[in-house]
Amino acid sequence: MSQLIEHQSRKAARILDSARELVLDHGVRKVTVSEIARTAGVGKGTVYLYWPAKEDLILGLFARELLTLVDEIIARITADPAVVQPRRLAPLLIRTAEKLPLASRLYGGDPDLLRLLTQQAGDRELFARTRPSALCNAVMPILHRHGLTRHDRPWPDQAYTVHAVLTGFGMAMSDPATAPLGVDDPYEVLADTVAQLLEPPVAPGEPGITAAAADTVAVFRETREAVLELIERSQVTGE
């Protein structure tokens, strides 16, 4: 059976879509189950057939965004192991994150959403693992070990560098009106910046890239399983 309840019920899918729209428009605190039900065209009681409380529904929404992020990265690296190279992986992370409006709201500093997502210790740990800094700490040792990054600096320094670069580029791309003019493709600038900061003078051979890709995908698959467990916990199974 699918762990995503919306694959089994169109009503559940409409409820999720409505909740996402309302949270993005009004924030977590102001959204009620009654509003979600009305927007979805269902009775209030129907919402509770799938989620025990509003908080569980919002938690499930955010977890689904994380699942989208993780699945996209796994698919891209699996299809082309060379994507794991820093100059290609960094733009991929930014491009994928841009598609996730709830994640953008959280990392932009929504206190109500952050409070809801970190009420339980297990949830706090999961969301901490998916923050940009945590992903850098998980992936950079792999790239370093397989020769995809320079060896004249320790990997923790490189992880900090990537975190700072991704944070800065992410902020600039989220508000392009405030960025300097004259840049046609900021992703190309990001790729070149990361390559110059991190990549070795001599590119690693195919075996190193393939091994790094496999290890990186394994990290994201572990995260994926944790996200699916969270989704399953947040929803009611069966009508």
N, C-alpha and C positions, 0 to 999 in steps of 0.2 A: 504494500500500500504506500502511496506517495505520502511523504511527510508534510507536504505543502497542501493544506486543506483546501485552498482555492482551486487545486487541480481536480478536486472532487465535487465542488459546489460553486455554481455561478453566483449564488447569493454571497458566499464568503468572499469571492473575488471582488464583487461590487462593494462590499463593506470595506475591504482593504483599500480599494481605490478611493473611496469617499473619505476614509479616515486620513489617508495621505494628503489629499487635497485640503482638508480642513486644518490639519496640523500645520501644513506649510503656510496657509493663509492666516491662521489665527494663533498658532502656538499650542503647546500641549495643554496648558492650564485651562484655557477657555473652551476647549472642545469637550462636548459631552457625548455620551452614548446615544442620547435622543437625537442630537444633531447628525451624528454619523448614520443612524438608522434612517432618518428622514431623507438625507442626501442619497443613500443607497436604495431607497424605495422599499425598505423592509420594516417590519415591526421591531421595536426595541428589544423584545424578547428573542428575536432571531439572532441578534448580535451575540447574546449570551449563550446561544447554542454552540457557538464556535470559540468564543473567548470569555473566560470567567469575569473579566473586568476590563475597563478601558486601558488600564496600565498594561495588561497582558497583550492587548491588541496593538498598542504603540510599540511595545517591546518586540512583538512579532514583525511589525512593519520594518523596524530598523534592522532586525536580524536578516530580513529578506534582502535589504539593500547590501548588507555585508556579503550575503551569499552571491549576489550578482557580481560584486567586485571580485570575490575569490574565484568564481567560476570563469569569469572573463580572463583573468590572469592565467589560470590553469590551462584553459583552452588555447590561449595564444602561445604560451611556452611549449605546450605539447605539440602544437602544429609546426612550430619553428623554434627549435632549441636556441638559436642565436639571439632570440628576443631577450634572453637572460643577460646579455651584455649590458653594462650600466647605461651606455648611451641610448639603448632601446628600451630598457626596463623603466627608467625614470619617466620618460614621456608617457609610457603605457599606464603607469600608476596614476599620473595626473589626469590623463584623458578618461580613464575609467571612473575615477572619483568624481569627475565633473558631472557624470550622469546620475549621481546619487544625491538628490536634493536634501534628504533628511540628514545624511552624513555631513553635508556642507553646513547645514544648520547647527549640528552638534559641534563640529570643529570650529564654527564661527563663534561659539560661546553661548549657546542657548542653555541657561541654567536649569530651566524646568525639565528639558529633555535629558540633560546630563544627570540630574537628580533621579529621574525615573529609571534610567538605564543602569544606574550603579547602586540600586537599593540592595541587591543581593550580591554576596561575595563572589559567587560563580560568574554572574553577569559582569561585574566589575573586571574580573580577570580576563574574560573573553574580549570585552571592548578595549581593554588596555592592550591586548595582543594585536588588535587590528589598527591601532593608531600608527601614523607614519613613522614615529620614532621607534616603535616596537618592531615594525616590519623591517626597518633598517637594521636593527640589532639582530634580527633572525636571519636575514638574507646576506648581509655583508660578510660574515665569517665564511659562508659557503663560496661566495665569489672570490674572496681572498685566498681561500684554500686551494681553489682550482686555477688560480693564476689569471683571473679576469680583472683583478685590480692590482695596482702597484704595490710593491713590497717595501718601499722606503718609508712608509707610514703604517702604524698598527691599525688593524681594522676598526677598533672603537673610534679612532679619530676620523676614519673614513665614513663610518656610520653617522657620526655627528655632522660631518660635511654634507652628506646626502640629505639628512633630515633638514638641515638649514636651507639647502638649495631648494628642495621640494616645497618646503613651507613658504619660502619667498616667492617662488614661481607660482605656486598655487594661489597666493594672495593677489599677485599681480594679474593673473589670468582671470580671477573671479571679478575683478574690477578694472577692466581694460581702459576705461576712461581716465584713470589716474596714472597709467603707465606711460613712459616716454614714447613718442611717436616714431614712426619709421621702421618698425619691425613687422615684416609681413608674416612670419611664421615663428611664434614664440617657442613652439615645440622643437624646432630646429635649433634655436638658440640654447634651449635647455639641454638637448642632446649633446651639442658641442661643448657646453660648459662642463657637463658631467664627464665626458670623455677626457677633456684636458685635466680635470682634477683627479680622476680616479684610474683611468685605464693605463696599462703598461705600454712602454714604447713598442714592444713586440706583442702582437695579438696572440692569445693562446691557440693551440691547435683544436681541431674538431673534437678529439677525445675529452679535453678539458671542458669545452663548452657543453658537450653532451652530458657529462657527469654533473656539472654545475646546474644544468637545467633540471635533471632528474632530482637532485637534492632540493632544489628550490620548490619544485612542484610538490614534493613530499611535505614540505613545511606548510604550503597552502592547503594541501589535502587534510592535514591534521586540523587546521583552523576550520575548514569546511565542515568536518564532522562535528566540531564543537558548536558551530552555528546551527546546524541541523538539529542538534540536541536541544538547543535553546528554543528553536521554533516549535519543536514538539512539546516542550514543557509549557509554552505560552498558550497553546490552543487546546480546545476540547476535541477529542477524537470521536467522530460520529455524531449524527444528529439525534 
